[in-house]
Amino acid sequence: MTGNRVVERAAAGLKDRSGRSPAGVWSAPGRVNLIGEHTDYNDGFVFPFAIDRRTAVALGDRDDLAVRVSSSFAPDPVVVHLDELGPDALRGWSAYPLGVVWALREFGADLAHARGVDLHLESDVPVGAGLSSSAALESAVALALNEHWGLGLDRPTLAKVGRLAENRVVGAPTGILDQSAALLAAADAGVFLDCRSLDAEIVPLHFAEAGLAVLVVDTRVEHAHATGGYAARRSSCEAGARALGVPSLRELPARELVRARELLDDETFRRVRHVVTENQRVLDTVRALHEGGPATIGGLLDASHASMRDDFEISTPELDLAVTTARAAGAIGARMTGGGFGGSAIALVPLARVDAAAEAVRAAFAAAGRREPGTFTVVPSPGARRDR
């Protein structure tokens, strides 16, 4: 499904579900994190890019003060009055879009004169694949309401709105990487983001020009940031920073890893080492792209995956199989992407080898008795926008 088809489905869905013609349709992309995993909530560096799979929201005005959300991926619409929105009252899938409405108010948006709206959502970003379907939804809704209600918030602030909704309403302790990618991205480029200052630089990628493509392997092992190991990893990083006397692991120089090994238990030390070395890999990747182009970053992707597998322990057998098979089939570098414990791996593959690499991965999964993975290429794409 192309981005245009998602937009048309959203517009048609709004008309079908509410009887209203859309006042506008907005969309936001999923993302691939090229490198920089679990560094965002440690005030570090990340380097994602938006992909050519999007979530669209069609908006129609209501005559009351309610917000009604619907989608083809949810059986029933949810209606909440603007005055009744609260982080503890929202449940299920509607917590994502309705959480954004609540979070807009927390960032100073005056909704006293806002009219109620119907929102209908459609998406072709795979859910649970580590491609940030949640941030695509949040960012599309945030941009739509910001423009339609005339709130005047800039895109970095809208990224914070999405993060607050994810943290406080959904209950996922994520950083700001995903929303920043969805809102700040540009075509054929990555977003080099300093998560402490929130300064962002758009860095050209030029994959196609270099004869390369990004192959995504969706292992179909779904993950959820609101539960399980993600929160444990964040807690471990925070404990390591406290023990080492730094505000965040961003402040820990690599030379201090020797001291960290002496002070910390083995598990916490390895969590800390991943973050410190991953921050450096992000800086090295951006430098390599500027100086030598994308053909020079493969080793950094490999090293990132090894660190996530061995030090941060967020990979899975399926992700490891995807990475090793893609490398053996001609990829110049490969790594898992996203929060881990499932989701997707990416491989940077010469264009002539893409089909062979994808087939090799599917065959390896079959031989290992694993569920057949999804394999597809993605193109670095623009961020959130109004489509009509």
Buried (B, 14 or more C-beta within 10 A) or exposed (E): EEBEEBBBBBBBBBBEBBEBEBBBBBBBBBBBBBBBBBBBBBBBBBBBBBBBBBBBBBBBEBEEBBBBBBBBEEEEBBBBEBEEBEBEEBEEBBBBBBBBBBBBBEBEBEBEEBBBBBBBBBBBBBBBBBBBBBBBBBBBBBBBBBBBBEBEBEBBBBBBBBBBBBBBBBBBBBBBBBBBBBBBBBBBBBBBBBBBEBEBEBBBBBBBEBEBBBBBBBBBBBBBBBEBBBBEBBEBBBBBBEBBEBEBBBBBEEEBBEEBEEBBEEEBBBBBBBBBBBBBBBBBBBEBBEEEBBBBBBEBBBBBBBBBBEBBBBBBEBBBBBBBBBBEBBBBBBBBBBBBBBBBBBBBBBEEBBEEBBEBBBEBBEEEEBEEBBBBBBBBBBBBBEBB
